[in-house]
Each structure stands twice: as structure tokens, then as C-alpha cells.
Amino acid sequence: MTAFKYDAIVIGGSASGLSATLAIARALVSVVCVDTGKPCNIFSKESHNFLTHDNESPSSIKRVAREQVEKYPNASFIDDEVVSIIRQDDKETFTVRTKDNPDVLNARNIIIATGMNDNIEASNIKNLGQFWGNSIFTCGYCHGFEYAGKQAGLYASNEMFLKIMVPIVYNWNKNLTVFGSQTAIDQLSENKELSKRGINTISHSPIAEIVGDGTQIESVILENGDKIDLDVLYYVPNSVINMRDLITRLGVELDGMGFIKVDKQSQMTNIPGIYAAGDCTTMMRSLAVATQTGQLAGASLTHKLFGQHWTSF
């Protein structure tokens, strides 16, 4: 077993993690990026709303980005899963261990860019994974244009999410059916906005199964056997940040929605030396936002490092 010392450890190797690693490497600071290789957009064939990469696959974007970052001599990568993060007694050093690599990683700073786990397997909706990221999405901003004017469904158990999502999805899809719990649908229906726009609501039976061809949804089957034809479904899963237990054990604060709380000017968390970026910090999950917050986290981290050498400046 060998102990390696870095100025920074980036946990997560997708858009935000790669962006942070690039910013740090270009600042001549030593950095290692630990990547599980399991980004949340791994199922998607196309990415949108990301300048110069519209319609490209997320996997190809990540591949090219990593190849570019790997060219920097002070940036290294470990393809593995982090299983332990310990803040040492000096409060200035973090020790990170991974699942399959016996080496110990030490650094003064950590950037958490772990993304989200959408818990598709726990949804109890048959075949959801087959269509996820291709004709079933979480938000219209990434894929709404391609399905504009089609028969759409919106499914969420949380009334707050439905309230946020209905106007967004309706922008692209006037032929809209909203699925949800009786309580959520009743609360939405009280203000008459749904009926006024001709939006259908279904609360008597949850979605049990997705039916379609390949990765294209064609209909949903409710638990009572009813069949509803759809071309696209927007589904809000019970997502949680990856490595939640390890992160909160360090004392990192989460907000009321379960995202990591950060200072928006620096991406710093409440724990000195720990930064966070990307999907684990915001509802606005996109490659563009993840890249921006990752770059900000990397720049903020290096700026603080540089300042430590200017004690009387």
C-alpha cells in the first residue's frame, strides 16, 4: 500500500468533475480524479442545450473531455469507487480510499462531483429502465424540443415537483396527462389551472408498466389495467446524491431538497477544504451547468491555495 499526496482530490469524473480537474490541472496544481464510470446520463443517446455539442452523445462528450484533461501531467485518474473519506485530526488533510485500489489518497482539498442516483430500479415501474434517458426524461429543457407537440405524460408523487414541472412540460406539450397521487392531484386541481388548459389528470391508479418499441415509449399501463398512449413521459424519480452517507458523515450540509449546500460564488461547502459541483448541488441538471460549477469549484480551490502563500499581502 502506498500513500499519495495531492493538492486536490476530485470525486466524480463526469462533466463537473472533469471540468474541475481541468481547472486545477491548468493552475499547475496536483489533482487526482476518481471516476466510477457511471454517470446519470449513461442511458441517453443524445445531449442537448450544450453549446458546440448539441445532439452528441453524453458518452462521446465525456470521452473527448477526459482525453483532453489526461494530457496535463499533474492530473491523474483512478477508475474506481470511493468507499471512505476521513478528515484527519489536523483538520487540514482528507484521506480517501477506493474499493479496488489499495493506495491511500491524501489531499488538503476535495471536490465532490458525484452526481445523482435516480433510483430507477426502486421505482416499481416495469421496463422503466429500457426507456429512461431516451423517451422518458426528468425535464423538458434537455429533450423537450424533440418531442414538442407529441402526446406527453408527467408523473411525480410530490405535489411540489408537479407544480414546478407542469408549466414547463406544457410549454412543449399541450396534449398532456398528469399522473400523481390523489393528494398531489387534488392540490393542483384546486386552482383550476389544469382543467382550464385541458390537461388530463390521473390519480386513481399509479403507473405499473411502460410499453414501447426499442427505447421509444408508446403507452403506459396503470395498476388497474388501463392503457394510456404516450410519445414521451416526464418522470420525477426519488433521486438522491451519490455517496450521501459518506458526504453527510463528514458534516457536509444538505439543503431541504437533499442537494449539497454550497456558496454560489465559490462552490464551497460548510466544511473547510470541501467543495461540491454539478448535479449534486442543484435542481438544474445539465451538462452546461455541471461544467460551469465544476470550473468554478476548481478555480475557487486553487485561488484559496495560492492565497495561503501570501499571508502578509
C-alpha positions as CSV (number, residue, x, y, z in Angstrom):
1,M,0.0,0.0,0.0
2,T,1.3,3.4,-1.0
3,A,0.1,6.8,0.3
4,F,-0.1,9.5,-2.4
5,K,-0.4,13.2,-1.6
6,Y,-2.2,15.6,-3.8
7,D,-3.4,19.2,-3.5
8,A,-6.9,18.1,-4.5
9,I,-9.0,15.0,-5.0
10,V,-12.0,15.3,-7.3
11,I,-14.6,12.6,-6.7
12,G,-16.6,12.1,-9.8
13,G,-15.4,12.0,-13.4
14,S,-18.3,13.3,-15.5
15,A,-18.9,16.8,-16.6
16,S,-18.5,18.7,-13.3
17,G,-15.6,16.5,-12.1
18,L,-13.7,16.7,-15.4
19,S,-14.3,20.5,-15.6
20,A,-12.9,20.9,-12.0
21,T,-10.0,18.7,-12.7
22,L,-9.1,20.7,-15.8
23,A,-9.3,24.0,-14.0
24,I,-7.0,22.6,-11.3
25,A,-4.5,21.0,-13.7
26,R,-4.2,24.2,-15.7
27,A,-3.3,26.0,-12.5
28,L,-0.2,23.8,-12.1
29,V,-1.8,22.1,-9.0
30,S,-1.6,18.4,-8.4
31,V,-5.0,16.6,-8.7
32,V,-6.4,13.1,-8.9
33,C,-9.9,12.4,-10.2
34,V,-11.7,9.3,-9.0
35,D,-14.3,8.1,-11.5
36,T,-16.8,5.2,-11.2
37,G,-17.7,5.5,-14.9
38,K,-21.4,5.5,-14.1
39,P,-22.8,9.0,-14.9
40,C,-26.5,9.5,-14.6
41,N,-26.8,10.2,-18.3
42,I,-25.3,6.9,-19.3
43,F,-28.6,5.8,-20.8
44,S,-29.0,8.8,-23.1
45,K,-28.2,8.6,-26.7
46,E,-28.2,12.4,-27.3
47,S,-27.4,15.5,-25.3
48,H,-28.9,19.0,-25.9
49,N,-28.6,22.6,-24.7
50,F,-24.8,22.4,-24.6
51,L,-23.1,24.7,-27.0
52,T,-20.8,23.0,-29.6
53,H,-22.1,19.6,-28.6
54,D,-25.8,19.7,-29.4
55,N,-27.1,16.3,-30.5
56,E,-23.9,14.5,-29.4
57,S,-24.0,11.5,-27.1
58,P,-23.0,12.2,-23.5
59,S,-20.6,9.3,-23.6
60,S,-18.6,10.8,-26.5
61,I,-18.6,14.2,-24.9
62,K,-17.1,12.6,-21.7
63,R,-14.6,10.5,-23.7
64,V,-13.2,13.5,-25.5
65,A,-13.1,15.7,-22.4
66,R,-11.2,13.1,-20.4
67,E,-8.7,12.6,-23.2
68,Q,-8.1,16.3,-23.2
69,V,-7.7,16.5,-19.4
70,E,-5.4,13.5,-19.3
71,K,-2.8,15.4,-21.4
72,Y,-1.9,17.5,-18.3
73,P,1.0,16.0,-16.4
74,N,-0.2,17.0,-13.0
75,A,-3.7,15.4,-13.5
76,S,-4.2,11.7,-12.9
77,F,-7.2,9.4,-12.9
78,I,-8.3,6.4,-10.9
79,D,-11.2,4.4,-12.3
80,D,-12.8,3.2,-9.0
81,E,-15.4,3.8,-6.4
82,V,-14.7,5.9,-3.2
83,V,-15.6,3.9,-0.1
84,S,-14.1,6.0,2.6
85,I,-13.4,9.7,3.2
86,I,-11.8,10.7,6.5
87,R,-11.0,14.2,7.8
88,Q,-7.7,13.8,9.7
89,D,-7.3,15.3,13.2
90,D,-5.3,18.2,11.9
91,K,-8.5,19.3,10.1
92,E,-6.3,20.1,7.0
93,T,-6.0,16.7,5.4
94,F,-8.5,14.3,3.9
95,T,-7.8,10.7,3.4
96,V,-9.7,8.9,0.6
97,R,-9.8,5.1,0.0
98,T,-11.3,3.4,-3.0
99,K,-12.9,0.0,-3.5
100,D,-10.3,-1.9,-5.6
101,N,-7.2,0.3,-5.4
102,P,-5.0,-0.4,-2.3
103,D,-3.4,3.0,-2.4
104,V,-4.3,5.7,0.0
105,L,-5.1,9.2,-1.3
106,N,-4.4,12.3,0.8
107,A,-5.2,15.9,-0.1
108,R,-5.9,19.2,1.5
109,N,-9.0,19.7,-0.6
110,I,-11.8,17.7,-2.0
111,I,-14.3,18.4,-4.7
112,I,-17.5,16.3,-4.6
113,A,-18.8,15.9,-8.1
114,T,-20.6,12.6,-7.5
115,G,-23.9,13.5,-9.3
116,M,-27.2,11.9,-8.6
117,N,-28.7,8.4,-8.3
118,D,-32.1,8.3,-9.9
119,N,-33.0,5.0,-8.2
120,I,-34.7,3.7,-11.4
121,E,-34.6,0.2,-10.1
122,A,-36.6,1.2,-7.0
123,S,-39.4,2.8,-9.0
124,N,-41.6,-0.4,-9.2
125,I,-42.4,0.6,-12.8
126,K,-41.8,-2.3,-15.1
127,N,-39.5,-1.6,-18.1
128,L,-38.7,2.0,-16.9
129,G,-35.0,1.4,-17.4
130,Q,-35.5,0.4,-21.0
131,F,-36.8,3.8,-22.0
132,W,-35.0,6.0,-19.4
133,G,-33.0,8.8,-21.0
134,N,-34.4,8.2,-24.5
135,S,-38.1,8.8,-24.3
136,I,-38.6,9.1,-20.6
137,F,-36.9,12.1,-19.1
138,T,-36.7,14.2,-16.0
139,C,-37.0,17.7,-17.6
140,G,-38.1,19.3,-20.9
141,Y,-35.1,21.7,-21.2
142,C,-32.8,18.9,-22.3
143,H,-35.2,16.9,-24.6
144,G,-38.5,18.9,-24.9
145,F,-37.8,20.3,-28.3
146,E,-37.5,16.9,-30.0
147,Y,-40.9,15.9,-28.6
148,A,-42.8,19.1,-29.0
149,G,-46.4,18.7,-29.9
150,K,-46.5,15.0,-29.0
151,Q,-48.7,13.2,-26.5
152,A,-46.9,13.6,-23.2
153,G,-47.2,12.4,-19.7
154,L,-45.9,13.9,-16.4
155,Y,-45.5,11.6,-13.4
156,A,-44.5,12.6,-9.9
157,S,-45.6,11.7,-6.4
158,N,-44.6,15.0,-5.0
159,E,-47.0,17.9,-5.3
160,M,-44.2,20.5,-5.2
161,F,-42.4,18.9,-8.2
162,L,-45.7,18.7,-10.1
163,K,-46.3,22.4,-9.5
164,I,-42.9,23.2,-10.9
165,M,-43.0,20.8,-13.8
166,V,-46.5,21.2,-15.2
167,P,-45.9,24.7,-16.7
168,I,-42.5,23.6,-18.1
169,V,-43.8,20.5,-19.8
170,Y,-47.0,22.2,-21.0
171,N,-44.8,24.7,-23.0
172,W,-43.8,21.9,-25.4
173,N,-46.8,19.5,-25.0
174,K,-50.4,20.9,-24.9
175,N,-51.7,17.3,-25.1
176,L,-50.6,16.5,-21.5
177,T,-51.7,14.0,-19.0
178,V,-50.5,14.4,-15.4
179,F,-50.1,11.3,-13.2
180,G,-49.8,11.6,-9.4
181,S,-51.1,10.7,-6.0
182,Q,-54.7,11.7,-5.1
183,T,-53.4,14.3,-2.7
184,A,-51.0,15.9,-5.2
185,I,-53.6,16.0,-8.0
186,D,-56.2,17.4,-5.7
187,Q,-53.9,20.2,-4.6
188,L,-53.0,21.0,-8.2
189,S,-56.6,20.9,-9.3
190,E,-57.9,23.4,-6.7
191,N,-56.7,26.4,-8.6
192,K,-58.5,25.2,-11.8
193,E,-55.4,25.9,-13.9
194,L,-55.2,22.3,-15.2
195,S,-58.8,22.0,-16.3
196,K,-58.7,25.4,-17.9
197,R,-56.0,24.3,-20.2
198,G,-57.5,20.9,-20.9
199,I,-54.8,19.0,-19.0
200,N,-55.9,15.5,-18.1
201,T,-55.2,14.2,-14.6
202,I,-55.0,10.6,-13.4
203,S,-54.7,9.8,-9.7
204,H,-56.8,6.7,-9.2
205,S,-54.1,4.2,-10.2
206,P,-50.3,4.5,-10.4
207,I,-48.2,3.6,-13.5
208,A,-47.2,-0.1,-13.3
209,E,-45.6,-0.7,-16.7
210,I,-44.1,1.0,-19.7
211,V,-44.7,-0.4,-23.2
212,G,-42.9,0.6,-26.4
213,D,-40.6,-0.3,-29.2
214,G,-36.9,-0.4,-28.5
215,T,-36.3,2.7,-26.4
216,Q,-39.4,4.6,-27.7
217,I,-42.3,4.7,-25.3
218,E,-45.8,4.0,-26.8
219,S,-48.0,3.7,-23.8
220,V,-48.2,3.2,-20.0
221,I,-50.2,0.6,-18.2
222,L,-51.8,1.5,-14.9
223,E,-52.1,-0.9,-12.0
224,N,-55.8,-1.2,-12.7
225,G,-55.0,-2.3,-16.3
226,D,-55.9,1.0,-18.0
227,K,-53.7,1.9,-21.0
228,I,-52.7,5.4,-21.8
229,D,-51.0,6.2,-25.1
230,L,-47.9,8.4,-24.8
231,D,-45.0,9.5,-27.0
232,V,-42.9,10.9,-24.1
233,L,-43.1,10.7,-20.4
234,Y,-41.5,13.1,-17.9
235,Y,-40.9,11.3,-14.7
236,V,-39.5,12.7,-11.4
237,P,-37.8,9.8,-9.6
238,N,-36.8,9.8,-5.9
239,S,-33.3,10.8,-6.7
240,V,-30.5,11.1,-4.1
241,I,-27.0,12.4,-4.3
242,N,-24.4,9.6,-4.8
243,M,-22.3,8.8,-1.7
244,R,-24.8,10.6,0.5
245,D,-23.8,8.7,3.7
246,L,-20.1,9.4,3.2
247,I,-20.7,13.0,2.5
248,T,-23.0,13.7,5.4
249,R,-20.7,11.8,7.7
250,L,-18.1,14.5,7.0
251,G,-20.6,17.1,8.3
252,V,-21.4,18.5,4.9
253,E,-24.8,20.2,5.0
254,L,-27.6,19.4,2.6
255,D,-30.5,21.7,1.7
256,G,-34.2,20.9,2.1
257,M,-34.3,19.1,-1.2
258,G,-31.3,16.9,-0.5
259,F,-28.7,18.7,-2.5
260,I,-25.3,19.7,-1.1
261,K,-25.4,23.3,0.1
262,V,-22.7,25.5,-1.5
263,D,-21.7,29.1,-1.7
264,K,-22.8,30.0,-5.2
265,Q,-19.7,32.3,-5.7
266,S,-17.2,29.6,-4.9
267,Q,-18.9,26.2,-4.7
268,M,-17.5,25.8,-1.1
269,T,-19.5,23.7,1.4
270,N,-19.8,24.4,5.1
271,I,-16.7,22.3,5.7
272,P,-13.3,24.0,5.0
273,G,-11.5,22.3,2.2
274,I,-14.6,20.6,0.7
275,Y,-16.2,21.9,-2.4
276,A,-19.1,20.5,-4.5
277,A,-20.2,20.9,-8.0
278,G,-22.6,19.6,-10.6
279,D,-25.9,17.7,-10.3
280,C,-25.4,17.0,-6.6
281,T,-25.7,20.7,-5.8
282,T,-28.7,21.9,-7.9
283,M,-32.1,21.0,-9.4
284,M,-30.9,22.4,-12.8
285,R,-29.2,19.2,-14.0
286,S,-27.5,19.8,-17.3
287,L,-24.0,19.4,-18.8
288,A,-23.7,23.2,-19.2
289,V,-24.5,23.9,-15.5
290,A,-22.3,20.9,-14.4
291,T,-19.4,22.1,-16.4
292,Q,-19.7,25.7,-15.1
293,T,-20.0,24.8,-11.5
294,G,-17.1,22.4,-11.8
295,Q,-14.9,25.0,-13.3
296,L,-15.9,27.4,-10.6
297,A,-15.1,24.9,-7.9
298,G,-11.7,24.2,-9.4
299,A,-10.8,27.9,-9.7
300,S,-12.0,28.7,-6.2
301,L,-10.0,25.8,-4.7
302,T,-6.8,26.9,-6.5
303,H,-7.4,30.6,-5.6
304,K,-7.5,29.7,-2.0
305,L,-4.4,27.6,-2.2
306,F,-2.5,30.5,-3.8
307,G,-3.6,32.9,-1.2
308,Q,-2.2,30.7,1.6
309,H,1.3,31.7,0.5
310,W,0.6,35.4,0.7
311,T,0.0,35.7,4.4
312,S,1.0,39.4,4.7
313,F,-0.4,40.5,1.3
